[in-house]
Amino acid sequence: MKHKRLTVKDLSCDCDVNCLDFETTAELTPLQGLIAQERATKAIDFGLAIKKKGYNVYVAGSWGTGRTSYVMQITEKQAANKPIPRDWLYVNNFENSHQPKAISLKAGTGKEFVKWMEKTVDFLKKEIQTVFSSKDYENTKNQILKKYQEATGAIIEELNEIGQGFGFRFSQNERGLVSIPLIDGEPMTEEVYRNISDEEYDLMKVNSEKLSLETIELFNKLREEEEIYRKEVKELDGQMGHRVVSYHMLKIIENFEGGQKLEAYLEDMTNDIVEHIDHFKAKGESMEQNPLAMLSNKNPEAFFDRYKVNLFVDNTELTRAPIRFESNPSFSNLIGAIEYKNEFGVMRTDFTQIKAGALHEANGGFLILHAKDLLQSYYSWRALKRALLDEQIAIEGMGSQTNYVIAATLKPEPIPLDVKVIIIGDAYTYYLLYDYDEEFRKLFKIEADFDVEMLRNDDNMHKLARFISKHCEEKGLKAFDKTAVGRVVQYSTRLSESKDKMSTHLNQLVDVLIEADAWAEVKGDKVVSAHHVNTALEEKKNRTNKYEEKVLEMFEDGTYLIDVDGEKIGEINGLAVVGGGQYSFGKPSKITVSTFRGQAGLVNIEREARRSGGLHDKGVMIISGYLGHMYAQDKPLSLTATIVFEQLYSGIEGDSASSTELYAILSSLSGVPINQSIAVTGSVNQRGEIQPIGGVNEKIEGYYHVCRLKGLTGRQGVIIPHQNVKNLLLAEDVIEAVKAGMFHIYAVESIDEGIEILTGVPAGKATSTGGFTRGSIHYRVNQRIKQLAKPIRKRESDVEKKDSKEQEKEAPVKKTKKTNQ
């Protein structure tokens, strides 16, 4: 059977720098935008263009593909064409201070409004005091007082006339109008009062009660006159105060665009000032003048806090619609917060303690969030969805979410919400949310999925060169010549693991650009060339490959057992990728198989030891299917085969070793040894077809490094799936070894091809009699399985005969019993 031994040209894909029409990137126009992400960028552009509810955007993709950069770039462009949103204020609700009111003003005028209001209140304090100290006010008030005094004077005279008849006179003191007993027509002194007899006291008491009854109506008239007086004075104060306050409120309305809500608030404020005009009339003591006022919590100035303005959202500095990237979307950072202040051990709050969140600051524009940050807080995620569904932002204390409230809180008026939310995350998170969160489906109807790879063609290579030019310009790097660009293209191709693709993980490329520039600086070169890029990549590897070096040391000193030459039955070298983070590498492992008579079938020792993942278990079960399909059509598969990765102390996952394990089983059953010089990787299906695997470059390079340590013989190599040839982008040292004939790489399509390379014995073909070509691998395996099945089949035949005889003996008894019944 023919098999394909790969040539040097199959092992890599060099970049022909002659196709690059420049000498250095300094000649190129820096790239604006992304490379080969048209699907994702169109989706984002479309999502941002739709103004309807629910068309927020989820940007899916891997880190480093330019997701965030593009989102920031496109939102900047979109924001420039959108109006600057209005400023937002929270003010006191004079009817219910626990429900502050929200007012919006023209963008950038909120700060001026706050200053205007502060000046207005300060001015009113002085002007109201001046007005109420004026002669006009005093004259008008005196007229009211005179009228009141005349009316009450007549009533008091009438009271005294009645009082004389009962031996009393009425007098005014700090307690009001009181009756005083008389003696000989003169008020009784205290000394005389103490010395009166009991009879005189009783008589005085009786007369006092009679007097009270007689003067009830007159006292009612007095109270009525007092109420009339107070009412007229209050009306006077109200008229004077309203005249002063309304003038200033009208000025505010003329200077600020706040609509009906602002006018209504200023009217409420005017009425409240008039209602509490005495606070403006009084020249109260300051806290410094009266420290006891602070202790009693009765600072006169604290009253005027009710007229303050909380500039909640200030868009003064904006030149376009807002773009808010929130890296810490906690509940309060996202929705806003109500803060508290401790006043002598009591937690208090008011409308001035309301703080804006990211949603408020992004209102009218764009809010950008990372899914991993947002979903760390259940309350944040729920609050965001509620705000988008309700199209308004309702600020609540965290206690409302947790049912744990430390003090009385506020319920501010919700603010209308008009924002485009963009969540950046991975595809897995998107699918989870889409499948399990109904509200997410309603709110994030646009998915923009960034690809991790792009076609390797002239257009994309030229764009990559312009991308390099852009970062050279932005980061102050030296220009890259065409050889350096070609090397970056090769590195990008290696990252994509495909000869006809390049990686879109551009952040990884940027790191290489910066480090290559640094090496050019160290060597005193003015332009970055391919050897600088090679140095950067090699040094990057040296910084991160400590674990690989330790593993190679263990192969070299014999800690890890492996044969890279000779032949053995039931043993083979498998390949796996280990590591993680910035660096992964290939590591060969000895796989051994033992086959013997039994009924257990394939025993995956890794699974029994709980070191095997589900995909690896699946691969082992596929091997069972292959064996049954090939050899158990006419007989039972009566064998036990144990499979183990020797010296594997961690876990194993994936099915990329399933063909390797199958080769070892075939060797064990056939008794034909396997060439230990050749390692194998590849998945297999139940029909014996080889399937592609991942990490092919790392696996080949890992085995090559071990062979180089042990000594290259010219017989060593690796068998890979034929589909993985397009993924080969091997290191230069491996390519040179292949070129020199010291290392070989074989691409196979089937188990039959692979077993012939490993054993040198034909795999064999099925014959018309149900067997296989005599002397072939399949023939020997089939014969061995027949041998393993024979004793079991004989024993089964004996059991069947015994059961038949017993049934014959029992039959008459059963029949008799049935007759008797």
Buried (B, 14 or more C-beta within 10 A) or exposed (E): EEBBEBEEEBBBBEBEBEEBEBEBBBEBEBBEBBBBBEEBBEBBBEBBEBEEEEBBBBBBBBEBBBBBEBBBBBBEEBBEEBEBBBBBBBBBBBEEEEEBBBBBBBBBBBBBBBEBBBEBBEEBBEBBEEBBEEEEBEEBBEEBBEBBBEBBEEBBEBBBEBBEEBBBBBEEEEEEBEBBBBBEEEEBEEEEBEEBEEEBEEEBEEBBEBBEEBBEEBBEBBEEBBEBBEEBBBEBBBEBBBEBBBEBBEEBBEEBEBEEBBBEBBEBBBBBBBEBBEBBBEEBBEEEEBEEBEEEEEBBEEEBEBBBBBBBBBBEEBEBBBBBBBEEBBBBBBBBBBEBEEEEEEEEBBBBBBBBBBBBBBBBBBBBBBBEBBBEBEBBBEBBBBBBBEEBBBBBBBEBBEEEEEEEBBBBBBBEBEBBBBBBBBBEBBEBBBEEBEBBEBBBBBBBBBBBBBEBEEEBBBBBBBBBBBBBBEEEBBBBBBBBBBBBBBBBBBBBBBBEBBBBBBEBBBBBBEBBBBBBBEEEBEBBBBBBBBBBBEBBBEEBBEBBEEBBEEBEEEEBEBBBEEBBBBBBBBBBBBBEEEBBBBBBBBBBBBBEEBEEBBBBBBBEEEBBBEBBBBBBBBBBEBBBEBBBEEBBBBBBBBBBBBEBEEEBBBBBBBBBBBBBBBBBBBBBBBBBBBBBBBBBBBEBBBBBBBBBBBBBBBBBBBBBBBEBEEBBBBBBBBBBBBBBBBBEEBBEBBEEEBBBBBBBBBBBBBBBBBBEBBBBEEEEEEBBBEEBBBBBBBBBBBEBBEEBEEEEEEEEEEEEEEEEEEEEEEEEEEEEE
